[in-house]
Amino acid sequence: MRGEIAAIIKEMIDGDATVRYTPIHTKQI
């Protein structure tokens, strides 16, 4: 469970997953 969350956060830091997992960020970008 934590591993999946950590992976998502890692991708979010990458900037790619921000669009996939959090639609709110797409409006900010």
Secondary structure, DSSP 8 states (H G I E B T S, - for coil): -HHHHHHHHHHHHHTSHHHHH-HHHHHH-
